[in-house]
Structures are given as structure tokens and as C-alpha cells.
Amino acid sequence: MDWSLYEFHVSNPVSPIWNQFANDTCLPDPELPCSGKGYPIDVINATSPEHVQAGVRFARKHSIRLNIKNTGHDYLGRSTSPNSLSIWTHYMQNMEIHADYFRPKARSVEVDGGAITVGPGAMFGELFSYLDRFNRTIVGGMSRTVGVAGYVTGGGHSPLSSRRSLGADNVLEVEMIAADGEVITLNECQNTDLFWAVRGVQANPHEPDWQWAFWGGNDGRLLEIKRATDPDDIFWCPLCVGNERWKEVNGRLCRS
């Protein structure tokens, strides 16, 4: 298979699509031998939650760097990690449609309109084909090799987003393996903080003292840096440290 094609990296247990994160900025030289530098040392080909649990617990017990690779599309290099144990979720591709309604765990009311439960390795090309059989679709990306898990945890932009919001906003429930190896369920009724975080939503400005909840003990220090480097509050964003000064009466927002 051609190394320059997405399909090669998707079906490879260690190779990310953006290979600069493995310290390979050029195409491999066919005259040179292969090198494992920049890649995980061992890979678990996970096909069930039990495989993921075993990998997480083993890495935790022996203090081993743990990496997760699904399809390898991550723009921030999180699909690979040198000298690590990697859990490859590519073949966890189960799909189950709930045609009429879906009831998240610990919730007494069903969600009308249907839903679909998918494994982390399900890719949108196959997912759209599966849903075509039921005359349904979902908020998804345009690349057929992108995996669902990475897509929704990164926000999930879609051609349908102008009408149906981001992919992350359409997630009803997540079943995941926690850092201690236990299976936990995240939704609006249980583990709500993790349900918010796992979809890449980050800070929640609607929560009281959200700056402290998000930045923790770094909040005060970051505010000092902000005031030292930008004393006039020229730079602002809704979830940045120091943004509350724009909202003060007669504050920066009124003076702009």
C-alpha cells in the first residue's frame, strides 16, 4: 500500500497520518532500513473494552507511558508517543442503531428521534454507509477515514454544523475506561464533569468559579502574567484568564 495514502496509516498500528510527530518530516527513503524511533514500542490490538482495561492497568502498575491510537488523524500528535505502550482501537468498530429512541443510563426519559451506538474505531465512511440502510445520517466529517472517538473529543466540525451544531454537542452518552481501569458511563445524569470534558468542551463559563475549576492553582499565576504582559487588556477571548475584566462596569468592553 502507498505510504502517502491515509489508508496506509489508518491500518497500521503505530504510524500516524501526520508523521512529523514521530520525528519523520519526509517520506521514508526506500534505500534505508526502517526505524522504530519516535514510535511506541509495543501495541495492544484492542478489540474489546477488556483489552483496553488490561492495557491501562498494566501501564499504571508499571509506570509506563501510555498512548492511544485510533486512526491517526490527530493534528496535535497524540496518536503516537515514543517508547510507549500503545492501545490501538481501530478494530473496535461495532455499530448499533436505536431507530426510535435512546435512553441514557440513569435517565428516566428517552431521547426521541433515534441514536446510534458506535465503537471508537468506527470510521465515518463505513458509518455513513451503515446509516444509509436506515435512511438516516449523523453530524459527521467529510473524511471517510476519520474515527468517531477522536472526532467528537475534538469538537466535531461538519457540513451540518450550521443546522445541527458540532458533533460533540450531539453526543448523548460515553462509555469509557477511566485511569484506574474501571468502565464508567458519562452523560448528563452521571459523571457530568467528565462528560463535559471528554467532548473537548474545556472550561464551562456558566459554572460558578469556573476559572478556578478549570485552571486550578494556576489561575492566580496566569492572571499575574496576563496583567504583566497585557496591562491594558487589549487581547481578550471568552474563556481566557482575565476575561472578566472586559465585563466590568465601564471596563474594557465599554471603552472599545
PEDA-V460231 format. One record per run of one state. SS is the DSSP state (h for helix, s for strand, l for the rest). FROM is the first residue (numbers start at 1). TO is the last residue. Records with the same first field share a line. If there is no record, write none. Layout:
SS->FROM-TO / FROM-TO
This chain:
l->1-5 / 11-18 / 23-41 / 46-48 / 63-65 / 70-84 / 89-94 / 99-100 / 103-110 / 113-114 / 119-122 / 133-146 / 154-160 / 165-166 / 171-173 / 178-182 / 187-191 / 199-209 / 216-217 / 230-242 / 247-251 / 256-256
h->6-10 / 19-22 / 49-62 / 124-132 / 148-153 / 161-164 / 167-170 / 192-198 / 210-215 / 218-229 / 243-246 / 252-255
s->42-45 / 66-69 / 85-88 / 95-98 / 101-102 / 111-112 / 115-118 / 123-123 / 147-147 / 174-177 / 183-186
